[in-house]
């Protein structure tokens, strides 16, 4: 016992979780309502000496047990447990606190969970892996393991494979992230994504699929309750088991990690890429007997070759083009991290689709003048679209048309006359088409707005909606954009009845997270990144003295337009994009 640390806790309940801050102060959480004779409902903070820290919000409180804590680099505190309220506000099993214990209102409620959260881990990109005794998150089946976006919304790209099972109540008790981006889970389960795995498994960090290369043999004989990683890559398990892979190990065992004892190096350690994306090469230096893997930790970096190898070798990868603020992702190669920095994209400009002649007229600056590019594509009754369909960094056009009673998209990968490069049916007559990068992979895909419901596809192909979001009224005009600059497009609506614009920063059904007054009832609304800061602002086009006048705003706040200019004629329809692919 360290006699210099005298914790004045005297907790009247159980302590389940601890988290040590960089300054030596200690967060304490569990199922208690008092520490050191002071009321502290399930969370408190101690000084390095062990004394109660009175500066940490004494009113911080959860109405149910807290089982997990995680600290973020900015000092904010993630908590997980059995609670449904934190600091008097509704929060279903996960919440985030400010460094002083206040409720962080910028962390949106992820949606109701039907069971307890027992484990939390934060990935380098800010996304949060959770484990527990739940089946559903935000109404979507996840069975014990899920991932949240940095802002708290469910990451629908992760964990759609079945989760843990094989027990009456399968549970994930522990989660740990490896340097190679893979995710270790331990708990009371015997299958993962339908494949036998006794009480411990490893998931791929990109999508949560089972890492079949992590071979545990017959595994543990009973529940794994704790996981720890050593600096050399070895893995320590603790739990209720008596054997592991048939060998007696009472409650604790250590596993060899990936390629123990192999020394390796990778170059370069940092790569800088423009907004247009491109390909890169990593050189691996290792002994001939050392095997290694290359794993992308973000969806916009794709390993093209060298995903596995031994000895010296190379890994090639592709970075998708994007429209948004600067972003950072990682490749983990042979246990080493390669940091990939991608620059902010350029500003977007406007264009027009002229119904009278079926021509698109595109302009490369936000000024009055003639079109820089003009070409024929479409028909008079088409609804025009624009998006980066192939992820090359250049916005191109498309149309939405009813063909023999079927709602059909026609998309072109160049801004020139010709036939569609991609066409498919999705939606129904009467739907309003929308376009966005719903999953952050660097490619725009389509969706439709139908009577207050967004139906969104993650691929430009026929099929069912990948995301369904209830937001807005049936009479609203849909306006979608990347409002917070995180690289993912989310939903919004313009309400002609009151001139208000409403938006959300996630793809979850619910009330607006922001609203502002802008425009008049007869204006045509749209969105774009007019100043190149990585966040979409709003815009309107209005008939003024017989011609269209654009009014563009850089921020989601009321006020006058930042840019205005004349362009186009009455009955033209606006489109938005980076037409020449400038970085």
C-alpha positions in Angstrom: 0.0 0.0 0.0 1.2 3.5 -0.9 0.8 5.2 2.5 1.3 8.6 0.9 -2.0 8.3 -0.8 -4.9 8.5 1.6 -8.1 8.4 -0.4 -10.8 10.2 1.6 -13.5 8.3 -0.2 -15.4 6.3 2.4 -17.8 5.5 -0.5 -21.2 4.2 0.5 -21.3 2.0 -2.5 -19.1 0.3 -5.1 -16.4 1.9 -7.2 -16.4 0.4 -10.7 -14.1 2.7 -12.7 -11.1 4.9 -12.3 -9.4 7.3 -14.8 -6.1 9.1 -14.1 -5.6 12.6 -15.4 -2.2 13.8 -16.6 -2.0 16.1 -13.6 -2.4 13.2 -11.1 -6.0 13.8 -10.2 -8.2 10.7 -10.2 -11.7 10.3 -11.5 -13.8 7.8 -9.5 -17.1 6.4 -10.7 -19.4 3.6 -9.6 -22.7 3.1 -7.7 -22.4 5.4 -4.7 -24.1 8.6 -3.6 -21.5 9.9 -1.1 -17.7 10.1 -0.8 -15.8 11.6 2.1 -19.0 12.6 3.7 -20.0 14.7 0.8 -22.9 14.0 -1.7 -21.3 12.7 -4.9 -23.8 10.8 -7.0 -21.8 8.1 -8.8 -18.9 10.3 -10.0 -16.3 12.4 -8.2 -12.7 13.5 -8.5 -9.8 13.1 -6.1 -6.7 15.3 -5.7 -3.3 13.5 -6.2 -3.1 13.2 -2.4 -6.4 11.3 -2.3 -8.5 14.3 -0.9 -11.8 15.0 -2.5 -11.5 17.6 -5.3 -14.1 20.3 -4.5 -13.5 22.1 -7.8 -15.0 19.2 -9.8 -18.7 19.9 -10.1 -20.3 18.7 -6.9 -23.7 18.5 -8.7 -22.4 16.1 -11.3 -24.7 13.1 -11.0 -26.0 10.0 -12.8 -29.2 8.3 -11.9 -27.7 4.9 -12.4 -24.4 3.1 -11.9 -21.4 4.3 -14.0 -19.2 1.3 -15.1 -16.8 2.9 -17.6 -14.7 6.1 -17.9 -12.6 7.3 -20.8 -10.6 10.6 -21.0 -10.3 12.4 -24.2 -7.2 14.5 -25.1 -9.1 17.8 -24.5 -9.8 16.7 -20.9 -13.5 15.8 -21.5 -14.8 12.7 -19.8 -16.8 10.0 -21.4 -19.0 8.0 -19.0 -20.9 4.7 -19.7 -23.2 2.8 -17.5 -26.8 2.0 -16.5 -28.1 5.6 -16.2 -30.8 7.4 -18.2 -30.0 10.9 -16.9 -26.8 12.8 -16.2 -26.8 16.2 -14.4 -30.6 16.2 -14.7 -30.7 15.8 -18.5 -31.7 12.7 -20.5 -28.7 10.6 -21.5 -29.1 6.9 -22.3 -26.1 5.0 -21.0 -23.4 7.2 -22.6 -22.6 10.9 -21.9 -19.7 13.3 -22.0 -18.7 15.7 -19.3 -16.6 18.9 -19.5 -13.3 18.8 -17.6 -14.9 20.3 -14.5 -17.8 17.9 -14.5 -20.5 19.8 -16.3 -22.6 18.1 -19.0 -21.1 18.5 -22.4 -24.1 19.7 -24.5 -22.1 19.4 -27.8 -22.1 15.6 -27.4 -25.5 14.7 -28.9 -27.5 11.9 -27.4 -26.7 8.8 -29.4 -30.3 7.5 -29.1 -31.8 5.1 -26.6 -29.9 2.0 -25.6 -31.8 -1.0 -24.2 -29.0 -2.2 -21.9 -26.0 -1.2 -19.9 -22.6 0.1 -21.3 -19.7 -1.5 -19.5 -16.7 -0.5 -21.6 -15.5 2.6 -23.5 -12.4 3.2 -25.7 -11.7 6.3 -27.9 -10.0 5.7 -31.3 -7.4 8.2 -32.6 -10.0 9.7 -35.0 -12.3 10.5 -32.0 -14.8 7.8 -32.6 -15.9 5.8 -29.5 -16.1 2.0 -29.3 -18.6 0.9 -26.6 -19.3 -2.6 -25.2 -22.0 -3.8 -22.9 -25.2 -5.7 -22.3 -27.3 -3.9 -24.9 -29.0 -5.2 -28.1 -30.1 -2.0 -29.7 -28.5 1.5 -30.1 -30.7 4.2 -31.6 -33.2 1.5 -32.6 -30.5 -0.4 -34.6 -29.4 -3.9 -33.6 -25.8 -4.0 -32.4 -25.7 -6.8 -29.8 -23.0 -5.8 -27.3 -20.6 -3.8 -29.3 -21.0 -0.6 -31.3 -19.2 2.6 -32.3 -20.3 6.2 -31.9 -19.2 9.2 -34.0 -17.1 11.8 -32.2 -20.3 13.8 -31.6 -22.2 10.9 -30.1 -24.3 9.6 -33.1 -24.2 5.9 -33.9 -21.6 5.1 -36.5 -23.7 3.0 -38.9 -20.6 1.9 -40.8 -19.4 -0.2 -37.9 -20.9 -3.4 -36.3 -23.6 -4.4 -38.8 -22.5 -8.0 -38.7 -24.4 -9.5 -35.8 -22.4 -8.6 -32.7 -21.8 -11.1 -29.8 -24.1 -14.0 -29.0 -24.3 -17.6 -27.9 -25.3 -16.9 -24.3 -28.6 -16.2 -22.7 -27.5 -12.6 -22.2 -24.3 -12.0 -24.2 -22.2 -9.2 -22.8 -19.0 -7.4 -23.8 -17.2 -6.5 -20.5 -13.9 -5.1 -21.8 -12.7 -3.3 -24.9 -9.0 -2.4 -25.8 -7.5 -0.8 -28.9 -4.3 -2.1 -30.4 -1.7 0.1 -32.1 -2.6 -1.5 -35.4 -6.1 -0.3 -35.2 -7.7 -3.6 -34.3 -10.2 -3.9 -31.4 -10.0 -6.5 -28.7 -13.2 -7.5 -26.9 -13.7 -9.7 -23.9 -16.9 -10.7 -22.1 -19.5 -13.4 -21.7 -20.1 -14.7 -25.2 -19.4 -17.7 -27.4 -19.9 -16.2 -30.9 -18.9 -13.0 -32.7 -20.8 -12.1 -35.8 -22.0 -15.7 -35.9 -18.6 -17.3 -35.7 -17.5 -19.3 -32.6 -15.2 -17.3 -30.3 -15.1 -18.2 -26.7 -15.1 -15.0 -24.5 -12.4 -13.1 -26.4 -12.1 -11.9 -30.0 -10.6 -9.2 -32.2 -12.4 -7.0 -34.6 -11.3 -5.1 -37.6 -11.1 -1.4 -36.7 -12.6 -0.2 -40.0 -16.0 -1.8 -39.9 -16.2 -4.1 -36.8 -16.0 -7.4 -38.8 -14.4 -10.3 -37.1 -10.6 -10.5 -37.5 -10.3 -14.2 -38.4 -6.5 -14.0 -38.3 -6.6 -13.6 -34.5 -6.5 -17.3 -33.6 -7.4 -18.1 -29.9 -8.0 -21.8 -30.4 -10.7 -23.0 -28.1 -10.4 -19.7 -26.1 -11.3 -19.2 -22.5 -13.4 -21.6 -20.4 -15.5 -18.7 -19.0 -16.0 -15.0 -19.1 -13.2 -12.6 -19.8 -13.7 -9.4 -17.6 -10.5 -7.4 -18.2 -8.0 -6.8 -21.0 -4.6 -5.1 -20.9 -1.9 -4.4 -23.5 1.9 -4.5 -22.9 4.3 -2.3 -24.7 5.7 -5.3 -26.5 2.3 -6.1 -28.0 1.4 -9.0 -25.7 -2.1 -9.2 -24.3 -3.2 -9.9 -20.8 -6.7 -11.3 -20.0 -8.3 -11.5 -16.6 -11.6 -13.1 -15.8 -13.6 -16.1 -14.4 -11.9 -18.8 -16.6 -10.0 -21.8 -15.3 -8.4 -22.8 -18.6 -7.4 -21.1 -21.8 -7.1 -23.1 -25.1 -7.2 -26.2 -22.9 -4.3 -25.2 -20.7 -4.8 -24.5 -17.0 -4.8 -20.7 -16.4 -6.8 -19.7 -13.3 -8.2 -16.2 -14.0 -5.2 -14.6 -15.8 -3.4 -15.4 -19.0 -1.0 -13.7 -21.4 -1.3 -14.1 -25.1 1.5 -13.4 -27.7 0.7 -10.4 -29.8 1.3 -9.9 -33.5 4.8 -11.1 -34.5 6.4 -10.9 -31.1 10.1 -10.2 -31.1 10.2 -8.8 -34.7 11.7 -5.4 -35.2 10.5 -3.3 -38.1 10.5 0.2 -39.4 8.3 2.1 -41.9 8.9 5.2 -44.1 7.5 7.8 -44.3 5.9 8.2 -40.9 3.9 11.2 -42.1 2.3 11.8 -45.5 0.7 15.1 -46.6 -2.0 14.8 -49.4 -4.0 17.5 -51.2 -7.8 17.6 -51.1 -7.8 15.9 -54.5 -6.4 12.7 -52.8 -4.0 10.3 -54.6 -1.9 7.3 -54.0 1.0 6.8 -51.6 3.7 4.2 -50.8 5.0 3.0 -47.5 8.3 1.1 -47.3 8.6 -1.6 -44.7 11.9 -2.8 -43.4 11.8 -6.0 -41.3 13.7 -9.3 -40.9 12.8 -12.0 -43.4 11.0 -14.1 -40.8 8.8 -11.3 -39.6 5.2 -11.1 -41.0 3.2 -7.9 -41.0 -0.1 -6.4 -41.9 -1.3 -3.0 -43.2 -4.6 -1.7 -41.9 -6.4 1.5 -42.6 -8.1 3.1 -39.6 -10.4 5.4 -41.6 -12.7 4.7 -44.5 -11.1 7.3 -46.8 -7.7 5.6 -46.9 -7.8 2.3 -48.8 -4.9 -0.3 -48.9 -4.3 -1.2 -52.5 -1.5 -3.7 -52.2 0.7 -5.0 -49.4 -2.1 -5.6 -46.9 0.1 -8.6 -45.7 3.7 -9.4 -46.2 7.0 -10.6 -44.6 10.4 -9.1 -44.5 11.1 -6.0 -46.5 8.2 -4.8 -48.7 6.0 -2.0 -49.7 2.4 -0.9 -49.1 0.5 1.2 -51.6 -2.7 3.1 -50.6 -5.2 5.5 -52.0 -6.5 8.6 -50.3 -10.0 9.6 -51.5 -10.6 13.2 -52.6 -12.9 15.2 -50.3 -14.8 18.4 -49.8 -14.2 19.6 -46.3 -11.8 20.9 -43.7 -8.4 19.3 -43.2 -8.5 15.8 -41.8 -6.0 13.2 -40.4 -6.2 9.5 -40.6 -3.7 6.6 -40.0 -2.4 3.5 -41.6 -1.0 0.9 -39.2 1.8 -1.0 -40.9 3.7 -3.7 -39.1 2.5 -2.2 -35.8 3.8 1.3 -36.8 1.6 4.3 -37.4 1.7 6.2 -40.6 -0.1 9.5 -40.2 -1.9 10.8 -43.3 -2.8 14.5 -43.4 -5.2 15.7 -46.0 -5.6 19.4 -46.8 -8.8 21.4 -46.7 -10.7 21.5 -50.0 -11.3 24.5 -52.1 -14.4 26.6 -52.1 -17.4 25.7 -54.2 -19.2 27.7 -56.8 -22.5 27.5 -58.5 -24.1 26.5 -61.8 -27.5 26.3 -63.5 -29.6 23.8 -65.3 -31.7 25.5 -68.0 -35.0 23.7 -68.5 -35.7 25.4 -71.8 -32.7 23.9 -73.6 -31.4 21.0 -71.3 -28.0 22.7 -70.9 -25.9 23.0 -67.7 -24.1 26.3 -67.3 -21.3 26.1 -64.7 -19.3 29.0 -63.3 -15.8 28.8 -61.6 -16.1 31.9 -59.5 -18.7 33.5 -57.2 -19.2 36.5 -59.4 -21.6 37.7 -62.2 -20.6 36.7 -65.7 -20.9 34.1 -68.4 -20.6 30.3 -67.9 -17.1 28.9 -67.9 -18.4 25.5 -69.0 -21.7 24.8 -70.9 -22.9 21.5 -72.3 -26.1 19.6 -73.0 -27.3 16.8 -70.6 -30.8 16.0 -69.6 -34.4 16.9 -70.4 -36.6 19.9 -69.6 -38.5 18.1 -66.8 -35.4 16.7 -65.1 -34.3 17.7 -61.6 -30.6 18.6 -61.8 -28.0 17.1 -59.4 -24.3 17.6 -58.7 -21.8 15.4 -56.8 -18.4 13.8 -56.8 -19.6 10.4 -57.8 -16.2 8.7 -58.4 -14.2 10.4 -55.6 -11.7 12.2 -57.9 -12.2 15.6 -56.3 -14.2 17.1 -59.1 -18.0 17.7 -58.9 -19.9 16.6 -61.9 -23.6 16.7 -62.8 -26.6 14.3 -62.9 -30.4 14.4 -63.3 -33.3 12.7 -61.6 -36.1 11.7 -64.0 -39.3 9.6 -63.9 -38.9 6.8 -66.5 -42.0 4.6 -67.2 -43.2 5.4 -63.7 -39.8 4.6 -62.0 -37.7 7.3 -60.3 -34.3 7.1 -62.0 -30.9 8.7 -61.4 -28.6 9.5 -64.4 -25.1 10.4 -63.3 -22.1 11.6 -65.3 -18.4 11.6 -64.3 -17.4 14.5 -66.4 -18.8 17.9 -67.1 -19.4 17.4 -70.8 -22.2 16.3 -73.1 -22.7 12.5 -73.4 -24.5 9.6 -72.0 -24.8 8.8 -68.3 -21.9 6.8 -66.8 -24.2 5.4 -64.1 -28.0 5.0 -64.0 -30.3 3.2 -61.6 -33.7 3.4 -60.0 -34.2 4.6 -56.4 -37.1 6.3 -54.8 -40.6 7.0 -56.1 -42.4 9.6 -58.2 -42.9 12.7 -56.1 -39.7 12.3 -54.2 -37.2 15.2 -54.0 -33.6 14.0 -54.7 -30.7 14.9 -52.4 -26.9 14.2 -52.7 -24.2 13.9 -50.1 -21.4 11.9 -48.6 -23.5 10.2 -46.0 -20.7 7.8 -44.7 -17.6 10.0 -45.1 -15.9 7.8 -47.7 -15.1 10.6 -50.1 -17.8 9.8 -52.7 -21.2 11.4 -53.1 -24.2 9.2 -53.3 -27.9 9.9 -53.6 -31.0 9.9 -51.5 -34.6 11.2 -51.6 -36.8 13.3 -49.3 -40.3 12.0 -49.0 -43.0 13.6 -46.8 -40.6 14.5 -44.0 -38.4 11.4 -44.3 -34.9 11.2 -45.8 -34.0 7.8 -47.5 -30.3 7.7 -48.2 -28.1 5.3 -50.1 -24.3 4.7 -49.5 -23.7 3.5 -53.1 -25.0 4.8 -56.4 -27.0 1.7 -57.2 -30.5 0.4 -56.9 -31.5 -1.1 -53.5 -32.9 -0.3 -50.1 -32.1 2.8 -48.1 -29.0 2.5 -45.9 -30.2 5.3 -43.6 -33.7 6.5 -42.8 -34.0 9.8 -41.1 -37.2 11.4 -39.9 -36.7 15.1 -40.0 -38.8 18.1 -41.1 -42.3 18.5 -42.5 -43.6 17.1 -45.7 -43.9 20.6 -47.1 -40.3 21.5 -46.3 -37.5 21.8 -48.9 -34.6 19.4 -48.2 -31.2 21.1 -47.9 -28.3 18.8 -47.0 -24.7 19.6 -46.2 -21.6 19.1 -44.0 -22.6 21.6 -41.3 -19.8 20.9 -38.8 -17.0 20.1 -41.2 -16.5 16.5 -40.1 -16.5 15.1 -43.7 -20.0 13.7 -43.5 -23.1 15.1 -45.0 -26.2 15.4 -42.8 -29.7 16.6 -43.1 -31.5 20.0 -43.1 -34.7 21.6 -44.2 -35.9 25.0 -45.4 -39.4 25.9 -44.2 -41.0 28.3 -46.7 -43.9 29.1 -44.2 -41.5 31.0 -41.8 -38.2 31.4 -43.7 -36.3 29.3 -41.3 -33.6 26.7 -42.0 -33.3 23.7 -39.6 -30.5 21.2 -39.5 -28.9 18.3 -37.7 -25.3 17.2 -37.4 -26.0 13.5 -37.6 -28.2 11.1 -39.5 -30.5 10.4 -36.6 -34.2 11.1 -36.5 -35.0 13.9 -34.0 -35.5 17.6 -33.5 -33.3 20.2 -35.1 -29.9 20.9 -33.5 -29.7 24.3 -35.0 -32.0 26.8 -36.7 -31.7 30.2 -38.3 -33.9 32.7 -40.3 -32.7 33.3 -43.8 -34.5 34.1 -47.1 -38.1 34.6 -48.3 -40.9 32.2 -49.1 -40.2 32.1 -52.9 -36.5 31.7 -52.7 -34.8 28.5 -53.9 -32.5 27.2 -51.1 -29.3 25.1 -51.3 -25.9 24.6 -49.5 -22.2 24.8 -50.3 -18.8 25.6 -48.9 -18.4 29.1 -50.3 -15.2 30.0 -48.4 -13.3 26.8 -48.4 -13.3 26.3 -44.6 -14.6 22.7 -44.8 -18.1 23.6 -43.6 -21.1 24.1 -45.7 -23.0 27.4 -45.5 -26.4 28.1 -47.0 -27.5 30.0 -50.1 -30.6 31.1 -51.9 -31.4 32.3 -55.4 -34.1 34.9 -55.8 -35.7 36.5 -58.9 -34.6 40.1 -59.0 -35.5 42.4 -61.8 -36.0 39.5 -64.2 -32.8 37.6 -63.5 -31.6 35.3 -60.7 -29.6 36.8 -57.9 -27.6 34.5 -55.6 -27.2 35.3 -51.9 -24.6 33.1 -50.1 -23.9 32.9 -46.4 -20.7 31.3 -45.0 -21.9 30.6 -41.5 -25.1 29.1 -40.1 -26.2 32.3 -38.4 -28.8 34.9 -39.2 -27.7 38.0 -41.1 -26.9 39.4 -44.5 -25.3 37.5 -47.3 -21.5 37.3 -47.5 -21.5 37.1 -51.3 -24.2 38.1 -53.8 -24.2 38.3 -57.6 -26.4 37.9 -60.6 -26.3 34.7 -62.7 -29.0 32.9 -64.8 -32.5 33.4 -65.8 -36.0 32.7 -64.4 -36.9 29.0 -64.3 -33.2 27.9 -64.2 -32.4 25.6 -61.3 -29.2 25.9 -59.3 -26.4 23.3 -58.8 -23.3 23.6 -56.6 -19.8 22.2 -56.8 -16.1 22.4 -57.4 -16.3 22.0 -61.2 -12.6 22.2 -62.1 -11.3 20.0 -59.3 -9.0 22.8 -57.9 -7.4 21.7 -54.5 
